[in-house]
Amino acid sequence: MRAAFRAHSENAPDPAELIEFVPQDYFARAEMSDLFPRPAPLELDLGCGEGGFLVAMAAKHPDHNFLGVERLLGRVRKVCRMVVHHQLENARLLRLETAHTLRYVLPKESVSVAHVLFPDPWPKRHHQRHRLIQDGFMEALHGILVPGGELRIKTDDEPYFMWMEKVLARAKGYERLDWPEDPEYPQTNFERRFVAQGLPIYRARLRKV
Ligand SMILES: C[S@@+](CC[C@H](N)C(=O)[O-])C[C@H]1O[C@@H](n2cnc3c(N)ncnc32)[C@H](O)[C@@H]1O
């Protein structure tokens, strides 16, 4: 990864391109060393958007590795440039659909914390099948979390949170944890907008048992 920060010359690849993790095989689980050369606890930001949370966490916790998963190319490129700008060697991006990432790409029992922050709420009833938090998601996540690994969720959307509560309650192999207000947990780009509007934020924290 150190090569990512060399001065950019005509022959050298764009340093931001090296921040993106491009799997060799989209249907075979990667090795941890494919993701980061340095072994360290791995945290995921699933649907990382414009990357404010990912970059802040990576800067705050240099002893952990952070992988942002995001399907929009423009956002992935933007966050890769932010990672280079902040000279973070512990953050990378994967441009891929989250469910596929968990089910096929990430190594089993590799993730210490998965953050799902302000996922798209898909409010129309006939769109709800697109929601990220589903039974299949919880099952796939269980396979890639380390024992004791955590899922942390935040949303501003009350109907989606009530939906999540039902999914979380029936998910096997997890226990619910308290999540007191933590000023050290960075706000996401979306969260800052919602908090500025005075909207309530709903949170859930679970641990794999
Ligand atoms: C509402 S935004 C929240 C972004 C960020 N977490 C925040 O709080 O600022 C949701 C993000 O998740 C991405 N996204 C939605 N569904 C996804 C999926 N299935 N796989 C990967 N990214 C997804 C969207 O492109 C978008 O950037």
PDBQT file of the ligand as one rigid body, heavy atoms in Angstrom, charges set to zero:
ROOT
HETATM    1  C1  LIG A 301     -28.444   6.723   2.389  1.00  0.00    +0.000 C 
HETATM    2  S1  LIG A 301     -26.785   6.493   1.865  1.00  0.00    +0.000 S 
HETATM    3  C2  LIG A 301     -25.869   6.522   3.405  1.00  0.00    +0.000 C 
HETATM    4  C3  LIG A 301     -24.400   6.700   3.165  1.00  0.00    +0.000 C 
HETATM    5  C4  LIG A 301     -23.529   6.731   4.432  1.00  0.00    +0.000 C 
HETATM    6  N1  LIG A 301     -23.572   5.474   5.158  1.00  0.00    +0.000 N 
HETATM    7  C5  LIG A 301     -23.936   7.865   5.330  1.00  0.00    +0.000 C 
HETATM    8  O1  LIG A 301     -24.585   7.600   6.362  1.00  0.00    +0.000 OA
HETATM    9  O2  LIG A 301     -23.622   9.014   5.000  1.00  0.00    +0.000 OA
HETATM   10  C6  LIG A 301     -26.766   4.766   1.444  1.00  0.00    +0.000 C 
HETATM   11  C7  LIG A 301     -25.544   4.390   0.630  1.00  0.00    +0.000 C 
HETATM   12  O3  LIG A 301     -25.526   2.988   0.468  1.00  0.00    +0.000 OA
HETATM   13  C8  LIG A 301     -25.249   2.682  -0.891  1.00  0.00    +0.000 C 
HETATM   14  N2  LIG A 301     -25.912   1.399  -1.146  1.00  0.00    +0.000 N 
HETATM   15  C9  LIG A 301     -27.231   1.166  -1.123  1.00  0.00    +0.000 A 
HETATM   16  N3  LIG A 301     -27.492  -0.130  -1.305  1.00  0.00    +0.000 NA
HETATM   17  C10 LIG A 301     -26.283  -0.738  -1.446  1.00  0.00    +0.000 A 
HETATM   18  C11 LIG A 301     -25.894  -2.081  -1.667  1.00  0.00    +0.000 A 
HETATM   19  N4  LIG A 301     -26.808  -3.044  -1.756  1.00  0.00    +0.000 N 
HETATM   20  N5  LIG A 301     -24.570  -2.348  -1.772  1.00  0.00    +0.000 NA
HETATM   21  C12 LIG A 301     -23.650  -1.362  -1.676  1.00  0.00    +0.000 A 
HETATM   22  N6  LIG A 301     -23.971  -0.062  -1.461  1.00  0.00    +0.000 NA
HETATM   23  C13 LIG A 301     -25.264   0.239  -1.348  1.00  0.00    +0.000 A 
HETATM   24  C14 LIG A 301     -25.831   3.833  -1.669  1.00  0.00    +0.000 C 
HETATM   25  O4  LIG A 301     -25.244   3.968  -2.939  1.00  0.00    +0.000 OA
HETATM   26  C15 LIG A 301     -25.519   5.005  -0.752  1.00  0.00    +0.000 C 
HETATM   27  O5  LIG A 301     -24.248   5.560  -1.017  1.00  0.00    +0.000 OA
ENDROOT
TORSDOF 0
